[in-house]
């Protein structure tokens, strides 16, 4: 089984269905294959953690959690990508590989060290491990039933170019490292039957590898977006054979399964892309699920560690666009708005926005305690990512849930001087032009029945701009990952407040 480019997406957030991916479902898919009597191993391309985590300590914690979960699933090896390199490869390796010599082993044959005078040092000397092997290897022979896989890891030129100026990691020649790995496999008594390259490079770069190293039967390379192609690209090798160039998408939403069969004519490789949908959720009660799924306890421990280390308090805060223009602005909470905007406040109080944190405190499972995780809390409160915004329930209870200022921005200036037109304008920074207005709520009902192109034609220029701008604002949280069915036209009537004014 092939995976990669998870970027720290441990589990679907669960805010809206349907959602794809997650380590829990991946474990169930692998178990399902083994339950059928098939020998299975799993290989990961790398990019296990976010390239740039919002809270760096949390990103590293995700890496350690994921590697432990991959071990329990039976993963053999994992590659090194831009995410591992950008977060500091030594720091990342210290979270798992340095603690104990155990699978999944890390592979990146052309990665080395860099001395003080920028000379490239060997991989073995740069990454000594706790046992007999270095922290970063070049290749690994993996036995799967009666088939032996020779797995190699390498970092392509595009990734090297992106990370090399920012890193104390050096790179040796890709061609030389691949040639050495292939030669080493050929001389082993347990010579592999199938060669697989975990290649941190583009599909175009992978095709170049096929031309120069025709020994590889499969190359798993980078996907440019979350969606994965249903079928691999089949590239004809110089010797007339075929190499499968595989991409499995991003964020762990898909995995690729390759069946290797030995027949009269030799080995036959069959590929299938597998979306990790809800059919792979562990059935039963929460206790029952944790007894049968090896990943869930790791997710519980991750969430508990995020809580116990108070990582929510480390969530960075920057100036809101309104605060950039008026630095003294601060968040005041929805109750301050109610004194002048009573009808709007009453309309808001009966929406799901007014109970947004309940989803994290009372509903979220697998894992729980997500009300302490800034990556979740940021979309269930007011202003966590901005100065003077939400910090925690004790310090800023008035900013709990998705209140007025979550969309309108910090309101202290407008609350203190309601007639000031400049301060009023800062409460609607989503509006491209002062005259832009959303259509009446009743109009949204009519638009919902139209196709996208027909909706565009039905809107006036001012309404069209407003709909597009508000849609972008909402999509900051209602994005494709967390709310795949989001459509402003059908959602807006549920939260509209001006239309309900008495």
C-alpha positions as CSV (number, residue, x, y, z in Angstrom):
1,X,0.0,0.0,0.0
2,X,1.3,3.5,-0.9
3,X,0.6,6.8,0.8
4,X,2.2,10.2,1.2
5,X,1.9,13.9,1.5
6,X,-0.3,13.7,4.6
7,X,0.9,17.1,5.8
8,X,-0.3,16.5,9.4
9,X,-3.9,15.6,8.6
10,X,-4.3,12.9,11.3
11,X,-8.1,12.7,11.0
12,X,-11.0,14.3,9.2
13,X,-12.2,17.2,11.4
14,X,-15.8,15.7,11.4
15,X,-17.5,19.1,11.1
16,X,-19.3,18.1,7.9
17,X,-19.9,14.9,6.0
18,X,-18.7,13.4,3.8
19,X,-14.9,13.7,4.4
20,X,-12.1,11.5,3.2
21,X,-8.9,10.3,4.9
22,X,-7.5,9.8,8.3
23,X,-5.2,7.4,10.0
24,X,-8.1,5.5,11.6
25,X,-9.6,4.6,8.2
26,X,-6.2,3.8,6.7
27,X,-5.6,1.2,9.5
28,X,-9.0,-0.4,8.8
29,X,-8.2,-0.6,5.1
30,X,-5.0,-2.4,5.8
31,X,-6.6,-4.7,8.3
32,X,-9.3,-5.5,5.7
33,X,-6.6,-6.7,3.3
34,X,-4.9,-8.8,5.8
35,X,-8.2,-10.3,6.9
36,X,-8.6,-11.6,3.4
37,X,-5.3,-13.5,3.8
38,X,-3.2,-11.2,1.7
39,X,0.3,-10.3,3.0
40,X,0.6,-6.5,3.1
41,X,3.2,-3.9,3.7
42,X,2.9,-0.2,3.4
43,X,5.3,2.5,2.1
44,X,5.0,6.3,2.6
45,X,6.4,9.0,0.4
46,X,7.0,11.4,3.2
47,X,5.7,14.9,4.0
48,X,4.2,13.4,7.1
49,X,3.9,16.7,9.0
50,X,2.8,20.2,7.8
51,X,5.4,22.1,5.8
52,X,5.0,25.1,8.1
53,X,2.9,24.2,11.1
54,X,1.1,27.0,12.8
55,X,2.5,25.8,16.1
56,X,5.9,24.2,15.4
57,X,5.8,22.1,18.5
58,X,2.5,20.7,17.5
59,X,3.7,19.9,14.0
60,X,6.6,17.8,15.5
61,X,4.2,16.1,17.8
62,X,2.1,15.1,14.8
63,X,5.1,13.6,13.2
64,X,5.9,11.4,16.2
65,X,2.2,10.4,16.5
66,X,1.9,9.5,12.9
67,X,5.1,7.5,12.8
68,X,4.0,5.4,15.8
69,X,0.7,4.8,14.1
70,X,2.4,3.8,10.9
71,X,4.5,1.3,12.8
72,X,1.3,-0.3,14.3
73,X,-0.2,-0.5,10.8
74,X,2.8,-2.4,9.6
75,X,4.6,0.3,7.5
76,X,8.1,-0.6,6.4
77,X,9.6,2.7,5.3
78,X,8.9,6.3,4.9
79,X,10.5,9.0,2.7
80,X,11.8,12.4,3.4
81,X,10.1,15.4,1.9
82,X,9.9,19.2,2.0
83,X,7.9,19.0,5.2
84,X,10.6,17.0,7.1
85,X,13.4,19.2,5.7
86,X,11.6,22.5,6.3
87,X,10.9,21.6,9.9
88,X,14.6,20.7,10.5
89,X,15.4,17.1,9.6
90,X,17.4,16.5,12.7
91,X,14.6,17.7,15.0
92,X,12.1,15.6,13.1
93,X,14.2,12.4,13.3
94,X,14.7,13.0,17.0
95,X,11.0,12.6,17.5
96,X,11.0,9.0,16.3
97,X,13.9,7.4,14.6
98,X,16.5,8.6,17.1
99,X,14.6,7.1,20.0
100,X,14.8,3.5,18.9
101,X,15.8,1.6,15.8
102,X,12.5,0.3,14.5
103,X,10.3,0.6,11.4
104,X,9.2,2.5,9.6
105,X,12.7,3.3,8.5
106,X,13.5,6.6,6.9
107,X,14.9,6.6,3.3
108,X,16.5,9.4,1.3
109,X,19.6,8.1,-0.4
110,X,20.8,11.5,-1.7
111,X,20.5,13.4,1.6
112,X,23.7,14.2,3.5
113,X,25.1,16.6,6.0
114,X,26.7,20.0,5.5
115,X,29.9,21.1,7.3
116,X,30.7,24.5,8.5
117,X,32.3,25.4,5.2
118,X,29.3,24.0,3.3
119,X,31.1,20.8,2.2
120,X,28.6,17.9,1.8
121,X,29.2,15.1,4.3
122,X,28.1,11.5,3.9
123,X,24.7,10.4,4.9
124,X,26.1,7.7,7.3
125,X,28.2,10.2,9.2
126,X,25.6,13.0,9.2
127,X,22.8,10.7,10.6
128,X,24.2,8.2,13.0
129,X,21.4,6.1,14.5
130,X,20.8,4.5,17.9
131,X,21.5,1.1,16.5
132,X,23.4,-0.5,13.6
133,X,21.9,1.6,10.8
134,X,21.9,5.4,10.1
135,X,18.8,7.5,10.9
136,X,18.4,8.0,7.1
137,X,19.0,5.1,4.8
138,X,19.1,4.7,1.1
139,X,17.2,1.4,0.4
140,X,15.5,-1.4,2.2
141,X,14.5,-4.9,1.2
142,X,11.0,-5.8,2.4
143,X,9.6,-9.3,2.3
144,X,5.9,-9.4,1.6
145,X,4.8,-13.0,1.6
146,X,6.9,-14.7,-1.1
147,X,7.7,-11.4,-2.9
148,X,10.7,-9.2,-2.0
149,X,10.5,-5.5,-2.6
150,X,13.5,-3.3,-3.0
151,X,12.5,0.2,-1.8
152,X,14.7,3.2,-2.4
153,X,14.2,6.8,-1.3
154,X,15.4,10.0,-3.1
155,X,14.8,13.7,-3.1
156,X,14.3,15.3,-6.6
157,X,15.8,18.5,-7.9
158,X,12.6,20.6,-7.4
159,X,12.3,19.8,-3.7
160,X,16.1,20.2,-3.2
161,X,15.9,23.7,-4.8
162,X,13.1,24.7,-2.5
163,X,14.7,23.6,0.8
164,X,18.5,23.7,0.3
165,X,19.0,27.4,0.9
166,X,17.1,27.2,4.1
167,X,18.6,24.0,5.5
168,X,21.8,22.7,7.0
169,X,21.1,19.5,5.1
170,X,23.2,18.8,2.0
171,X,22.4,16.7,-1.0
172,X,24.6,14.3,-3.0
173,X,24.0,13.4,-6.6
174,X,20.6,11.7,-7.3
175,X,21.9,9.6,-10.2
176,X,24.8,8.4,-8.2
177,X,22.7,7.5,-5.1
178,X,20.1,5.6,-7.3
179,X,22.8,3.7,-9.1
180,X,24.5,2.7,-5.8
181,X,21.2,1.5,-4.4
182,X,20.3,-0.5,-7.5
183,X,23.8,-2.1,-7.5
184,X,23.6,-3.0,-3.8
185,X,20.2,-4.7,-4.4
186,X,21.7,-6.7,-7.3
187,X,24.5,-8.2,-5.2
188,X,22.3,-9.2,-2.2
189,X,21.5,-12.8,-1.6
190,X,17.9,-11.7,-1.0
191,X,17.7,-9.9,-4.3
192,X,14.4,-8.1,-4.6
193,X,11.8,-9.0,-7.2
194,X,10.2,-5.6,-7.5
195,X,12.0,-2.2,-7.2
196,X,10.0,0.8,-5.9
197,X,11.3,4.3,-5.7
198,X,9.8,6.8,-3.1
199,X,10.6,9.9,-5.1
200,X,10.2,13.4,-3.8
201,X,9.9,14.9,-7.2
202,X,7.3,15.8,-9.8
203,X,5.8,13.4,-12.3
204,X,8.0,15.0,-15.0
205,X,11.1,14.3,-12.9
206,X,9.9,10.8,-12.3
207,X,9.7,10.2,-16.1
208,X,13.3,11.3,-16.4
209,X,14.2,8.7,-13.7
210,X,12.6,6.0,-15.7
211,X,14.7,6.9,-18.7
212,X,18.0,6.7,-16.7
213,X,17.1,4.0,-14.2
214,X,14.8,1.5,-16.0
215,X,15.2,-1.0,-13.1
216,X,12.3,0.6,-11.1
217,X,8.9,-1.1,-11.6
218,X,7.0,1.6,-9.5
219,X,7.8,5.2,-8.8
220,X,5.7,7.0,-6.2
221,X,6.0,10.7,-6.8
222,X,4.5,14.0,-5.6
223,X,0.9,15.0,-6.3
224,X,0.3,18.7,-7.1
225,X,-3.1,18.8,-5.4
226,X,-5.2,16.7,-3.0
227,X,-7.0,14.8,-5.7
228,X,-5.2,11.8,-7.0
229,X,-5.5,10.4,-10.6
230,X,-7.5,7.2,-10.6
231,X,-4.9,5.4,-12.7
232,X,-1.1,5.6,-12.6
233,X,0.9,6.8,-15.6
234,X,2.5,3.9,-17.4
235,X,5.9,4.9,-18.8
236,X,7.7,2.6,-21.3
237,X,11.3,1.9,-20.2
238,X,14.2,1.9,-22.6
239,X,14.2,-1.9,-22.4
240,X,10.5,-2.0,-23.4
241,X,9.2,-2.8,-19.9
242,X,6.7,-0.7,-18.1
243,X,7.1,1.5,-15.0
244,X,4.1,2.7,-13.0
245,X,4.4,6.4,-12.0
246,X,1.9,6.7,-9.1
247,X,0.5,9.7,-7.3
248,X,-1.9,9.3,-4.3
249,X,-2.9,12.9,-3.7
250,X,-2.5,14.9,-0.6
251,X,-3.7,15.0,3.1
252,X,-4.1,11.2,3.3
253,X,-7.4,11.2,1.6
254,X,-6.4,8.4,-0.8
255,X,-4.1,5.5,-0.7
256,X,-2.8,3.4,-3.6
257,X,-2.9,-0.4,-3.5
258,X,-0.6,-2.5,-5.7
259,X,-1.2,-6.2,-6.0
260,X,1.9,-8.2,-7.0
261,X,1.2,-11.6,-8.5
262,X,3.7,-14.1,-9.8
263,X,2.4,-15.9,-12.9
264,X,3.8,-18.0,-15.7
265,X,4.9,-14.9,-17.6
266,X,6.6,-13.3,-14.5
267,X,5.4,-10.7,-12.1
268,X,2.1,-8.9,-12.8
269,X,1.4,-5.6,-11.0
270,X,-2.2,-4.3,-10.6
271,X,-3.0,-0.9,-9.2
272,X,-6.1,0.6,-7.5
273,X,-6.7,4.0,-6.0
274,X,-8.7,3.8,-2.8
275,X,-10.6,6.8,-1.4
276,X,-10.7,6.5,2.4
277,X,-14.4,7.2,2.8
278,X,-16.8,6.6,5.7
279,X,-17.0,2.9,5.0
280,X,-13.6,2.6,6.7
281,X,-14.7,4.2,9.9
282,X,-14.4,1.7,12.9
283,X,-17.8,0.5,13.8
284,X,-19.2,0.1,17.4
285,X,-19.0,2.2,20.5
286,X,-16.1,4.4,21.3
287,X,-14.6,1.8,23.7
288,X,-15.2,-1.0,21.2
289,X,-13.5,1.0,18.4
290,X,-10.4,1.7,20.5
291,X,-10.0,-2.0,21.3
292,X,-9.9,-3.0,17.6
293,X,-8.3,-0.1,15.9
294,X,-4.6,0.4,16.8
295,X,-4.4,4.0,15.7
296,X,-7.1,5.5,18.0
297,X,-5.1,5.3,21.2
298,X,-2.3,7.3,19.5
299,X,-4.8,9.9,18.5
300,X,-6.1,10.1,22.0
301,X,-2.6,10.5,23.4
302,X,-1.9,13.2,20.8
303,X,-5.0,15.2,21.8
304,X,-4.2,14.8,25.5
305,X,-0.6,16.0,24.9
306,X,-1.8,19.1,23.0
307,X,-4.1,19.9,25.9
308,X,-1.5,19.2,28.7
309,X,1.2,21.2,27.0
310,X,-1.2,24.1,26.6
311,X,-0.4,24.4,22.9
312,X,-3.6,26.5,22.4
313,X,-1.8,29.3,24.2
314,X,1.0,29.1,21.7
315,X,-1.3,29.7,18.7
316,X,0.2,32.8,17.0
317,X,-1.7,36.0,16.8
318,X,-1.2,38.7,14.2
319,X,-2.9,41.9,13.4
320,X,-6.3,41.6,11.8
321,X,-6.6,43.7,8.5
322,X,-8.7,46.2,10.5
323,X,-6.0,46.4,13.2
324,X,-3.4,47.1,10.5
325,X,-5.3,50.2,9.6
326,X,-6.3,51.0,13.2
327,X,-3.9,49.4,15.7
328,X,-5.9,50.2,18.8
329,X,-8.9,48.1,17.8
330,X,-9.7,45.1,19.9
331,X,-12.3,42.4,20.2
332,X,-15.2,43.1,22.6
333,X,-17.6,40.1,22.2
334,X,-21.1,39.7,20.7
335,X,-22.9,40.9,23.9
336,X,-21.5,44.4,23.3
337,X,-23.1,44.4,19.9
338,X,-26.5,43.5,21.3
339,X,-27.1,46.9,22.9
340,X,-27.5,48.5,19.5
341,X,-28.1,45.5,17.2
342,X,-30.7,43.6,19.3
343,X,-32.5,42.1,16.3
344,X,-29.3,40.9,14.7
345,X,-28.1,39.5,18.0
346,X,-31.3,37.6,18.5
347,X,-31.1,36.1,15.0
348,X,-27.5,35.1,15.6
349,X,-28.3,33.4,18.9
350,X,-30.4,30.7,17.3
351,X,-27.8,29.8,14.6
352,X,-25.1,27.1,14.8
353,X,-22.5,29.8,14.9
354,X,-23.7,30.8,18.4
355,X,-23.0,27.2,19.6
356,X,-19.8,26.5,17.5
357,X,-17.6,25.4,20.4
358,X,-20.2,22.8,21.5
359,X,-19.1,20.7,18.5
360,X,-15.6,20.5,19.9
361,X,-16.6,20.1,23.6
362,X,-19.6,17.8,23.3
363,X,-19.6,16.1,19.9
364,X,-16.0,15.6,18.7
365,X,-14.7,12.1,19.1
366,X,-11.6,10.1,17.9
367,X,-10.0,12.1,19.4
368,X,-11.8,14.2,22.1
369,X,-10.4,17.3,23.7
370,X,-10.3,19.2,20.4
371,X,-11.5,22.3,22.3
372,X,-7.8,22.6,23.4
373,X,-6.4,22.3,19.8
374,X,-5.9,25.6,18.1
375,X,-6.1,24.1,14.7
376,X,-9.8,23.3,15.5
377,X,-10.5,26.2,17.9
378,X,-9.6,28.8,15.3
379,X,-12.8,28.2,13.4
380,X,-15.0,27.8,16.4
381,X,-14.2,31.1,18.2
382,X,-13.7,34.8,17.6
383,X,-10.2,36.0,16.6
384,X,-7.9,33.2,17.8
385,X,-5.5,34.1,15.0
386,X,-5.6,37.8,15.7
387,X,-4.4,40.2,18.4
388,X,-6.8,40.5,21.4
389,X,-8.8,37.6,20.1
390,X,-9.8,34.3,21.8
391,X,-7.3,32.7,24.1
392,X,-9.2,30.2,26.2
393,X,-12.5,29.8,28.0
394,X,-11.3,31.3,31.3
395,X,-9.5,34.3,29.8
396,X,-11.8,35.3,27.0
397,X,-15.3,33.7,27.5
398,X,-16.9,36.5,25.6
399,X,-15.2,35.3,22.4
400,X,-16.2,31.7,22.6
401,X,-18.2,30.4,19.6
402,X,-18.4,32.2,16.2
403,X,-19.7,35.6,17.1
404,X,-20.3,38.9,15.3
405,X,-16.6,39.8,15.2
406,X,-15.6,36.5,13.6
407,X,-16.8,37.9,10.3
408,X,-16.9,41.7,11.0
409,X,-13.6,42.0,12.8
410,X,-12.6,43.7,16.1
411,X,-15.4,46.0,17.1
412,X,-14.1,48.2,19.9
413,X,-13.8,51.3,17.7
414,X,-17.3,51.0,16.3
415,X,-18.8,50.2,19.7
416,X,-17.2,53.4,21.2
417,X,-18.1,55.6,18.3
418,X,-21.0,54.1,16.3
419,X,-21.4,57.2,14.1
420,X,-17.8,57.3,12.9
421,X,-18.0,56.3,9.2
422,X,-14.3,55.2,9.0
423,X,-14.7,52.8,11.9
424,X,-18.0,51.5,10.6
425,X,-16.3,50.7,7.3
426,X,-13.7,48.6,9.1
427,X,-16.6,46.4,10.3
428,X,-17.2,45.3,6.7
429,X,-13.8,44.9,5.2
430,X,-15.0,42.0,3.1
431,X,-17.0,44.5,1.1
432,X,-15.0,45.4,-2.1
433,X,-17.0,48.6,-2.6
434,X,-19.2,50.5,-0.2
435,X,-22.3,50.0,-2.3
436,X,-22.0,46.2,-2.6
437,X,-24.7,44.3,-0.9
438,X,-25.8,40.7,-0.7
439,X,-29.2,40.0,-2.3
440,X,-32.2,39.6,-0.1
441,X,-32.5,36.2,1.7
442,X,-35.5,35.3,-0.5
443,X,-33.4,35.8,-3.6
444,X,-30.9,33.2,-2.3
445,X,-33.7,30.6,-2.3
446,X,-34.3,31.2,-6.0
447,X,-30.5,31.2,-6.8
448,X,-30.2,27.8,-5.0
449,X,-32.2,26.2,-7.8
450,X,-30.0,27.5,-10.6
451,X,-26.8,26.2,-12.1
452,X,-23.5,28.1,-11.3
453,X,-23.4,29.9,-14.6
454,X,-27.1,30.9,-14.3
455,X,-26.5,32.2,-10.8
456,X,-23.8,34.5,-12.2
457,X,-26.2,35.9,-14.8
458,X,-29.0,36.4,-12.3
459,X,-26.9,38.7,-10.0
460,X,-26.3,42.4,-10.4
461,X,-22.6,43.4,-10.5
462,X,-22.8,44.8,-6.9
463,X,-24.4,41.6,-5.6
464,X,-22.0,39.4,-7.6
465,X,-19.0,41.1,-6.0
466,X,-20.6,40.8,-2.5
467,X,-21.5,37.1,-3.0
468,X,-17.9,36.3,-4.2
469,X,-16.3,38.3,-1.4
470,X,-18.4,36.9,1.4
471,X,-17.9,33.4,0.0
472,X,-14.2,33.8,0.2
473,X,-14.5,35.0,3.8
474,X,-16.6,32.0,4.8
475,X,-14.3,29.6,3.0
476,X,-11.5,30.5,5.5
477,X,-13.2,27.9,7.7
478,X,-15.8,26.3,5.4
479,X,-13.1,25.0,3.1
480,X,-13.0,21.9,0.9
481,X,-11.4,19.8,3.7
482,X,-13.7,20.8,6.5
483,X,-16.9,21.4,4.7
484,X,-16.8,19.8,1.2
485,X,-20.5,20.7,0.5
486,X,-20.2,24.4,1.4
487,X,-22.3,26.6,-0.9
488,X,-22.9,30.2,0.2
489,X,-26.2,30.3,-1.6
490,X,-27.7,27.5,0.5
491,X,-25.8,28.4,3.7
492,X,-26.4,32.1,4.0
493,X,-30.1,31.9,4.8
494,X,-29.2,29.8,7.8
495,X,-27.1,32.6,9.4
496,X,-28.5,35.8,7.8
497,X,-29.4,38.4,10.4
498,X,-30.4,41.6,8.7
499,X,-33.3,39.8,7.0
500,X,-34.7,38.8,10.3
501,X,-34.6,42.3,11.8
502,X,-37.9,43.1,13.5
